[in-house]
Amino acid sequence: MLRELLRGPAAHGYGTDLWTTQRIAEVIERKFGVRYHRDHVGRLLGRCGWSPQKPTRLARERDEAAIARWKRTRWPRVKRGLCGWGPTSSS
C-alpha cells in the first residue's frame, strides 16, 4: 500500500497532490476491497511511521527574488531601528 501512496494522489485520479485519510481509505477500498474509516487509516499510517503533515501555504504571487532583495537591503535598516524600541508606559 505504501508504494501506492508514494505514486501520489494524481496517479489515483485526484485533482490535487494532497493525500487525506479519506482519499487513502478510498484507494484502499478500490485496490483491496477493504473498507476502513478515515480515522483508522490515520492510525494505520502512524504504525507505518507516517505522520500528518500540513502543506505550506504560500501565495501564488510570491516573488522569491523580491523577498531576498528586501531581506538583503531593507531588513538590516529595519532591524537596526528596532534596537531601542520598547513598549511605552500607559501611565
Backbone as CSV, one residue per row, in Angstrom:
resi,resn,N_x,N_y,N_z,CA_x,CA_y,CA_z,C_x,C_y,C_z
1,MET,0.821,-1.194,0.000,0.000,0.000,0.000,0.865,1.257,0.000
2,LEU,1.969,1.227,0.722,2.817,2.414,0.778,3.342,2.772,-0.610
3,ARG,3.601,1.771,-1.430,4.048,2.026,-2.799,2.984,2.828,-3.563
4,GLU,1.722,2.486,-3.337,0.621,3.213,-3.985,0.578,4.664,-3.511
5,LEU,0.809,4.874,-2.231,0.799,6.240,-1.694,1.947,7.056,-2.273
6,LEU,3.089,6.435,-2.432,4.249,7.140,-2.972,4.041,7.554,-4.433
7,ARG,3.157,6.878,-5.129,2.831,7.278,-6.507,2.128,8.629,-6.534
8,GLY,1.463,8.971,-5.434,0.796,10.266,-5.328,-0.679,10.214,-5.650
9,PRO,-1.420,11.195,-5.157,-2.865,11.240,-5.383,-3.254,11.380,-6.850
10,ALA,-2.459,12.131,-7.622,-2.798,12.329,-9.047,-2.822,10.997,-9.790
11,ALA,-1.945,10.076,-9.419,-1.908,8.766,-10.071,-3.176,7.962,-9.789
12,HIS,-3.926,8.370,-8.786,-5.166,7.680,-8.425,-6.403,8.488,-8.804
13,GLY,-6.184,9.532,-9.623,-7.314,10.275,-10.157,-7.738,11.503,-9.383
14,TYR,-6.982,11.913,-8.378,-7.343,13.102,-7.606,-6.741,14.342,-8.256
15,GLY,-7.456,15.448,-8.148,-7.065,16.675,-8.828,-5.947,17.458,-8.166
16,THR,-5.705,17.212,-6.871,-4.626,17.916,-6.177,-3.630,16.893,-5.659
17,ASP,-2.428,17.339,-5.412,-1.370,16.448,-4.940,-1.317,16.449,-3.413
18,LEU,-2.463,16.164,-2.802,-2.577,16.178,-1.349,-3.322,14.922,-0.898
19,TRP,-2.637,14.125,-0.073,-3.298,12.950,0.486,-4.104,13.358,1.702
20,THR,-5.302,12.836,1.811,-6.098,12.933,3.028,-6.405,11.505,3.454
21,THR,-6.763,11.331,4.711,-7.091,9.972,5.149,-8.325,9.450,4.419
22,GLN,-9.231,10.338,4.046,-10.412,9.905,3.288,-9.993,9.373,1.919
23,ARG,-9.099,10.080,1.250,-8.629,9.619,-0.056,-7.899,8.285,0.058
24,ILE,-7.076,8.160,1.078,-6.332,6.915,1.269,-7.300,5.762,1.524
25,ALA,-8.342,6.019,2.331,-9.355,4.982,2.585,-10.030,4.556,1.281
26,GLU,-10.292,5.519,0.401,-10.912,5.193,-0.884,-9.982,4.345,-1.752
27,VAL,-8.698,4.669,-1.766,-7.737,3.898,-2.562,-7.624,2.481,-2.011
28,ILE,-7.586,2.347,-0.689,-7.520,1.014,-0.077,-8.739,0.196,-0.484
29,GLU,-9.911,0.820,-0.448,-11.128,0.082,-0.808,-11.107,-0.321,-2.284
30,ARG,-10.677,0.585,-3.164,-10.620,0.252,-4.595,-9.605,-0.843,-4.891
31,LYS,-8.423,-0.745,-4.269,-7.339,-1.684,-4.573,-7.530,-3.049,-3.915
32,PHE,-8.004,-3.037,-2.672,-8.017,-4.273,-1.891,-9.405,-4.732,-1.463
33,GLY,-10.425,-3.928,-1.723,-11.779,-4.308,-1.352,-12.022,-4.280,0.149
34,VAL,-11.188,-3.560,0.883,-11.317,-3.456,2.340,-11.711,-2.029,2.680
35,ARG,-12.756,-1.885,3.495,-13.233,-0.554,3.852,-12.758,-0.186,5.257
36,TYR,-12.063,0.945,5.342,-11.614,1.487,6.628,-12.187,2.880,6.812
37,HIS,-12.486,3.221,8.066,-12.869,4.592,8.394,-11.620,5.457,8.313
38,ARG,-11.782,6.709,7.908,-10.612,7.578,7.731,-9.813,7.756,9.013
39,ASP,-10.468,7.724,10.180,-9.731,7.830,11.444,-8.817,6.624,11.642
40,HIS,-9.304,5.457,11.258,-8.494,4.251,11.397,-7.311,4.281,10.428
41,VAL,-7.520,4.845,9.248,-6.422,4.977,8.285,-5.294,5.794,8.907
42,GLY,-5.634,6.856,9.628,-4.619,7.664,10.302,-3.820,6.838,11.303
43,ARG,-4.487,5.962,12.027,-3.787,5.097,12.988,-2.878,4.111,12.265
44,LEU,-3.365,3.550,11.164,-2.541,2.615,10.390,-1.286,3.311,9.853
45,LEU,-1.446,4.511,9.349,-0.292,5.256,8.835,0.704,5.552,9.952
46,GLY,0.200,5.856,11.138,1.076,6.101,12.291,1.908,4.878,12.624
47,ARG,1.319,3.699,12.526,2.063,2.456,12.780,3.167,2.245,11.750
48,CYS,2.972,2.804,10.554,3.987,2.681,9.489,5.042,3.778,9.583
49,GLY,4.918,4.633,10.594,5.899,5.694,10.774,5.569,6.983,10.041
50,TRP,4.382,7.057,9.453,3.981,8.268,8.752,3.268,9.179,9.744
51,SER,3.421,10.474,9.582,2.762,11.422,10.473,1.997,12.448,9.643
52,PRO,0.961,13.039,10.244,0.193,14.042,9.498,1.063,15.262,9.203
53,GLN,0.929,15.781,8.019,1.677,16.961,7.604,0.692,17.965,7.032
54,LYS,0.975,19.225,7.263,0.171,20.274,6.645,0.996,20.914,5.547
55,PRO,0.401,21.102,4.391,1.159,21.736,3.321,1.469,23.189,3.662
56,THR,2.622,23.650,3.221,2.981,25.040,3.415,2.109,25.888,2.517
57,ARG,1.526,26.906,3.090,0.662,27.775,2.294,1.461,29.009,1.875
58,LEU,1.644,29.152,0.589,2.349,30.295,0.038,1.470,30.943,-1.022
59,ALA,1.526,32.255,-1.089,0.760,32.970,-2.112,1.296,32.617,-3.496
60,ARG,0.431,32.466,-4.442,0.857,32.187,-5.819,1.674,33.344,-6.382
61,GLU,1.369,34.542,-5.899,2.045,35.735,-6.395,3.402,35.947,-5.728
62,ARG,3.793,35.086,-4.836,5.035,35.228,-4.075,6.231,35.363,-5.021
63,ASP,7.047,36.373,-4.775,8.209,36.663,-5.615,9.467,36.449,-4.765
64,GLU,10.058,35.279,-4.880,11.222,34.922,-4.056,12.381,35.900,-4.254
65,ALA,12.600,36.344,-5.477,13.701,37.279,-5.739,13.461,38.602,-5.013
66,ALA,12.231,39.109,-5.033,11.913,40.359,-4.343,12.066,40.203,-2.835
67,ILE,11.684,39.055,-2.303,11.824,38.798,-0.870,13.298,38.781,-0.481
68,ALA,14.119,38.090,-1.259,15.561,38.032,-0.986,16.173,39.425,-1.060
69,ARG,15.754,40.210,-2.038,16.270,41.579,-2.186,15.889,42.427,-0.971
70,TRP,14.642,42.313,-0.506,14.179,43.060,0.658,14.981,42.672,1.898
71,LYS,15.193,41.366,2.079,15.964,40.906,3.241,17.387,41.440,3.210
72,ARG,17.946,41.525,2.034,19.331,41.966,1.882,19.470,43.483,2.055
73,THR,18.493,44.254,1.559,18.644,45.710,1.548,17.872,46.417,2.653
74,ARG,16.617,46.076,2.850,15.780,46.813,3.802,15.824,46.255,5.220
75,TRP,15.845,44.935,5.371,15.766,44.341,6.704,16.888,44.802,7.627
76,PRO,18.148,44.912,7.185,19.182,45.397,8.102,18.860,46.782,8.661
77,ARG,18.281,47.662,7.847,17.919,49.001,8.343,16.755,48.928,9.319
78,VAL,15.791,48.096,9.029,14.647,47.937,9.933,15.127,47.357,11.256
79,LYS,15.975,46.346,11.186,16.473,45.682,12.389,17.260,46.659,13.262
80,ARG,18.108,47.491,12.641,18.866,48.484,13.409,17.940,49.439,14.130
81,GLY,16.858,49.811,13.503,15.908,50.748,14.099,15.143,50.168,15.265
82,LEU,15.078,48.850,15.368,14.306,48.216,16.449,15.079,48.085,17.746
83,CYS,16.372,48.313,17.748,17.195,48.078,18.943,16.712,48.851,20.160
84,GLY,16.340,50.108,19.971,15.925,50.915,21.108,14.444,50.886,21.375
85,TRP,13.727,50.086,20.623,12.281,50.054,20.750,11.876,49.306,22.003
86,GLY,10.858,49.787,22.643,10.277,49.093,23.792,8.854,49.564,23.968
87,PRO,8.050,48.805,24.665,6.673,49.210,24.868,6.622,50.508,25.678
88,THR,5.665,51.336,25.374,5.532,52.591,26.108,4.648,52.374,27.323
89,SER,4.822,53.199,28.287,4.033,53.100,29.508,2.642,53.640,29.264
90,SER,1.662,53.069,29.911,0.297,53.554,29.751,-0.025,54.638,30.755
91,SER,0.905,54.935,31.691,0.601,55.936,32.717,1.040,57.313,32.330
